[in-house]
Amino acid sequence: MNDNENKIEQEQNQKDRTRYAKGLSLIQIMFLLAVLGIVLYGALNWLGKKEAAPVVTFKTIGGEEISTASLQGKVVLINFWATSCGPCKEEMPQLITTYNKFKASGVELVAVAMHYDPAQQVQRYAQEHALPFKVAVDVDGKVATAFGEVTLTPTTFLIDKQGQIIKRFTGIPEFSELHKLLEDTLAA
């Protein structure tokens, strides 16, 4: 072989290696995109899943017993709060406004005071602030546990007519977002 033929063969080999390397990179990219797609599909599928509200019974400060099963067919807000919780007291006027705005549409709201809140204190607060919705006390903490170990207050759950949890708000909800979700859930 002469130098020219050698040079041409080397250039051809270089092109082949480059083409192979590019093909390998393309295959790797396609593989990564496929894996990413599968992961995103799984994540979106998981995020879209609704969790059933636990079957529990609330005992209101008026002595009434209400079960989550009896609330099916209604859109429900379950609000965990405490009389000693500053943000809970801060959100209470907005919860009253929200309840009054949506109650005619069939929305129920149950404000569940935490187990460490004395029932008499909860009752006094409910009377002094004329809470228009049902108020219960989670005397033994079982309701908060059933709802996923609720320890932070306020924590509010939005539950659809089929008894599925639509959203969990930890802290004071953004009430414009909550109202939009309530409208959407009522329309579904």
JOPEMO-V889300 format. One record per pair of residues at least 24 apart in sequence whose C-alpha atoms are under 6 Angstrom apart, sorted by the first residue. I is the first residue (numbers start at 1). J is the second residue. D is the distance in whole Angstrom. If there is no record, write none. Layout:
i=I j=J d=D
i=I j=J d=D
This chain:
i=50 j=164 d=6
i=50 j=165 d=6
i=51 j=164 d=6
i=51 j=165 d=5
i=52 j=163 d=6
i=52 j=164 d=4
i=52 j=165 d=6
i=53 j=163 d=6
i=53 j=164 d=5
i=53 j=165 d=6
i=59 j=136 d=5
i=60 j=135 d=5
i=60 j=136 d=4
i=61 j=136 d=5
i=72 j=161 d=5
i=72 j=162 d=6
i=72 j=163 d=5
i=73 j=161 d=4
i=74 j=106 d=6
i=74 j=161 d=5
i=75 j=107 d=5
i=75 j=159 d=6
i=75 j=160 d=5
i=75 j=161 d=5
i=76 j=107 d=6
i=76 j=108 d=5
i=76 j=109 d=6
i=76 j=158 d=6
i=76 j=159 d=5
i=77 j=109 d=5
i=77 j=157 d=6
i=77 j=158 d=5
i=78 j=109 d=6
i=78 j=110 d=5
i=78 j=111 d=6
i=78 j=156 d=5
i=78 j=157 d=5
i=79 j=111 d=5
i=79 j=112 d=6
i=79 j=155 d=6
i=79 j=156 d=4
i=80 j=112 d=5
i=80 j=113 d=6
i=80 j=154 d=6
i=80 j=155 d=5
i=81 j=113 d=5
i=81 j=153 d=5
i=81 j=154 d=5
i=82 j=113 d=5
i=82 j=114 d=6
i=88 j=154 d=5
i=109 j=133 d=6
i=110 j=134 d=5
i=110 j=135 d=6
i=111 j=135 d=5
i=112 j=136 d=5
i=112 j=137 d=5
i=113 j=137 d=5
i=113 j=138 d=6
i=114 j=138 d=5
i=115 j=139 d=5
i=115 j=140 d=6
i=115 j=141 d=5
